[in-house]
Each structure stands twice: as C-alpha cells, then as structure tokens.
C-alpha cells in the first residue's frame, strides 16, 4: 500500500485531490467533468498532472470506465480527509460570520461614550452574551480603513463616499447652567452678558471658538477652559460655572437650564467600512445604535 509522506503532501495539487475524489464518486471522467464544472479533456490533463507530481499511476482506464490503482485508493483516503477538513473549515468560518460573538470597536466622542452609549451596551450584552465592545474615546475621526475602529459615531458628515453611513439626527453645543448657579448669579440674556459670569468651555475646539467669537464672546473671556467634557458637565452640575455642553446630554438633566441660542450644530452619523457592515457582530452593534441613538438626540434645542 502506498504511504503518502508529509513531504509529498506539501507539494501535492490540492485541487487535483478534489478532482480525483469527483472521478471516483462519479465513476467516469465525463460524469465527473459535469460535477466539477470543467471539460473532460481539462479534467484528464489535471489528473495526469497529479499522477506526475506523485510519480505514481492513480487511475486505470478501461472500456467500462475507470478504476483506482492501489496508489489511487491511498491518495483517495487523503483526498477524503482534506475534503472533510475543508468542509469543517467552511462551517467554522460560516459560523464566525453569523455568530454574534467576539469584539467590536466603537469610536466616539467623550460625551457620547459617557452619557449616551450605556443603555445600548446593556441591551447588547443582554441580547448577545458572547459579544464584547471596546469603546475608543477620541475627538478625532478614527481611521476605519486601518481598523482603528469597526464603527464610528461622528459629529460630522463622512467625507469619503466609500464608507457606509447613516445619519441618526443632530444635536448642538450650547451654554447651560445649574439652577443653583442661576439663583446665585442671575441669568445672562445675551451672549455678551457672559463676560460678567463664570464660564467653562472647550480649550481647543475650533468650531466652538470660531462660532462664539462670531457671536461676540471670545474663548479668552472664559473663566475656565478644558477639553474634558466630563469635567465641564460635572462643574456645571456643581454650580461652579456656566458651561458649553452638548445639548443631547445636557437636556436630559432636569437640574440644568439651557441659555441663549445654540452655538454649533452637529449632524450625528453612524459610520462603518463596507467590508465589515455584513459581519454579524458589527451588524448587531450597528442596529442597536441606529435604533437607540436617534431617541437620545431629541430634543434638538434647549
């Protein structure tokens, strides 16, 4: 009996094994050619190439069809093992593609991460116990091509048409104060009135700085500046100062009062790479966020 050594297997034509298996099961070259979708002459040439690569005759041709040699039957056993392994691999990959498990990376700004994502993450874990989510808190756009994130929640319209994107709604940046602060210091009626108040807001957000300046209030006039949204929100809640906050977060706190007109409008988009959109874990997170976040973006004004 022919023994198939590893060194021979490493140089074997794997597709040739599939063809040999098809010939044995079909009983003839003609029938096998129809099964695998190649012409009979092509199938014959590829079988001969397999025999030459092994240095052994594998098939005996006769008037009633063909039969395997002893060497052919040994190779057939190897072909069946490979076929079974390939089938197992396909099932495993199919399961990975359809199973809601593994990790999904979501990129978003700090206020979205700290104040909006929580309920969605609770529901995702309840629905899919094997699904984990990594949250990348970043004020800048994560590179979806480099897999810095699988899904991004962005406060601007994606500039690349090749990305899969859905607009979820809109929000804004505006000034808020606690009821305790207003009781002590009064309420500003116009943006220039803020120069007489304690104000906290972004340090380096160009949209905020430009828009505030265009409306008569310079960022240099703010008492406190920080790019930490969590700090601004906490200090406003404590009555330390009037703060520039995201409306979809501040409007959900009954102790905060919206002041003046919104400064900057923000369209909110859900974005992913087209190669990832159909993957079951990404789809599960996408669908959850697409359902939940629009509800949290309302109302759109103070």
N, C-alpha and C positions, 0 to 999 in steps of 0.2 A: 504493500500500500504506500502511495506517495505521501511523504510528510512535507507540509508546507512550512518552511522556516521563516522566521521573522524577517530576515534579510530579503527573502523573495517577496514577502507580503508588502514590504515597504516600497518595492519598485513595481508592484502589480497595478494594472489598469483597473481601478475600482469600477469604472463604468463597464468594463469588459465582464466583470463578475456578474453584474446585473443582467447583461445580455445572455451570459451562459445560463443563468437561472431561468430567464424567459424562454430560451430554447428548450430546456429540459421540461418545463411545465407545459409548453405549447406542443411539443412533440415534433416540430419541424421548423426549418428556417423561415418558410413562408408564413406560417401561423405566428411565429414569434415576432417577425418583422411588423406584422399588423398590430401586435400588442404594444410594442415599444415605440412605434411610430417612425421607423426608418425603412429604407428599401431593403429588399432581400440581399442584393449584392453588397450593400454597405454593411449589413449585419454579418455576412460571410467574411468580409475583409477584416472587420473588427475582432471576430472570433479567432481568425488566423493570427492576428497581431497579438492576441492574448496568449495563444499557444507558443508563439515565437518568444514572447517575453519570459515564459516559464521554461521553454526548451522541452516541452512535453506535448504529445497529442492529447487533446481533451475530448474530441468528438469523432466518432466513426460514422461516415455517411454510407447509407445503403439504399436499396430500391424503395423500401417502405418508409424511409425517413432517416432517422439518425439515432445513435445511442452513445452514451458516455463511455469513455475508457475508464479503467481503474483510476488513472490520474485525474480524469474529468470528474469522477464521483468524489474524490478527495477535495478537489477545488470547489465542487458544488457545496460541500459542507461548509467551507469557508465563506462561500457566497451567501448561504443562508444565514450564517452568523452576522455577516456585515449587513444584510438586509434587515434583520431583526434589530440590530443596533441603530441603524438609520431610522427605522420606524419609531423606536423608543425616543431617539433624539427629536424627531419631528413632534411627537406627542408632548415631550417636555417643553419644547420651545412654544408650542401652541398653548400649553398650559400657562407658561410665563406671560404670554401675550394677552391672555384672557383673565388671568387671576389678578384680583385687586390685592396685591401684596408688594412688599419692597418699600423703597423710599422715594419720595417726590420732593424736589427742592422748589420752594416758592420764594420769589424775590418781591419785596415790597418796601414801602417807606415805614418809618418808625410808628406813626400813628395808626396805620393800617394793621401792623403787627401787634401793637399793644392793646388796641381798643376795638378792632373790627374782626380779626380772624378767629378769636376764641370760640364763639358758638359754632362756627363751621368745623373747626378741628374736633370739637366734642362729638358732633354728629358723624363726621367721617370715621372716627375711631369706633363709635358705636356700630356703624354700618359695616365697617371693614376692619376687623381686629388685627389683621396682619399688615395693615398699611401704616407707614410712618411718614411724617412730614418734617423736613428741615426748612426753617424759615431764615432766609437771607435778608437781614435788615440793611438796606442800602438806599441812600437818597439818589444814587445814580442808577442808570439803566444797566442791569446785569446783561452780560453777553450770552444770549440764548444759543448762538452757534457753538460757543466753546463749552456749553453745558454748565455755565456758572449757575444756571437755574433751569428748571424744566418749565415752570410757569411764572409769569411776572404780572403783578398788579401795578400798573403805571398811571401816573397822573398827567399823561400827555399822549397824544395820538402817535402810534408807532410810525416811524418814518420809512421802514422797509416793507414794501408791499408783499414780500415773500413770506412774512410771518402770518400766522393765524391769529386774528384779533377780534375781540367783541367789545363794543362799548357798553359799559354797565350803567352809566349815568354820569352825573357830575357833582362836584362839591366846590368849595371855595375856602380861601383863607380870609378871616375877618377878626375883628377885635372883640374880646369877651372880658367880662369882669364878674367876680362873685357878688352876690347880694350884700355880703358883709362889707366888701370894698366900697361899693356904691353908697352904702349907708354912712360910711365914714368920710368919703372924699367927694361925693356927688357924681353926677353922670355927665360925661362930655357930650355936647350936642353937635359938634363938627370936628373934623379931623384935626384942624389946628389947635383945638382945645386940649389935645393930648400932651402938649408941651407942659401943661400945668399938672400932669398926672404922672404917676409911676407906671412905666410901660416896660414890658418884656416881650422880646420877639426874636426872630432869626438873626443870626450874625452875618451869614454869607449867602443867603438865598437871594439870587439876583432878581427873580420875579417880584418878590416881596419888596426889596429895597427900591427897585425902579418904580413900582406902582405906588408905593407910599410917598415917594418923592414927588411923583407927578400930581399927587393929591394934596401936597403941601405939608407933608410930615416926613422929616429926614430920619433915617435909621440912627444917625448920630445923636438924635434927641432922645433915644430910648434910655431909660434908667439902667436896664439890664439887657444883655444880649446873650443868647445861647442857641446853638443849632440842635439842642436836645428837646424834642417835642414833649417828652415825658416830663422834663423839668419845667417847661413853660406851663403845661397843664396843671402840674402839682402846685406851682406857685400861684397860679390864678385861683385855683380852688381854695388855697390857704388865705387868699386876700392880700398877697404880697404886692400884686400889680395887676394892671390891665394887660392882657396877653393876646398875641396874634395866634389863633388856633384854627385848626381845620374844622369847618362847620359840621361835617357829618359826625365828628366826635363830640364837639362842644355842645351841640344842640340836644344831645341825649342826656345831658346832665341838668337836672331841674334847678340846681343852685347857681348855674351860670346864665348870664344875661348877654345877648348879642347887642353890640353897639355899632352905630354908624352903618355905612354901606360896606359890602364885601370889597376886599382889596384885589384878590386874584381869583379868577375862575379856573377850575381844574376838571377837565374831562377825565373820567376814570375808565381805563381799558384793561381787559384781561388778554394776555398775550402768551403764545407758545410757539415752538418750532413745528412746522408741518410734519416732520418725521416723527414727532412724539405725540401728536394730537390723538392718534387712534390707540395708543397703548392704554391698557385698562387702568393702571394706577393713575396715570396722568388724566385720563378721561374722568375718573371718579372725583378727583380734586377739582378739575375744571367745572364739572357740572354742579358740584356743591357751591363753589364760589360764585358761579354765574347765577345761581338761584338766590344765594343769601346776600351778597354784597349790594345789589340794587336796592334792597329793602332798607339797608343801613345808610344809604346815601341820601335818603329823604328825611326831612325836608331840605330843600336846597338853599334856603335863606334863613337868616337869624330871626 
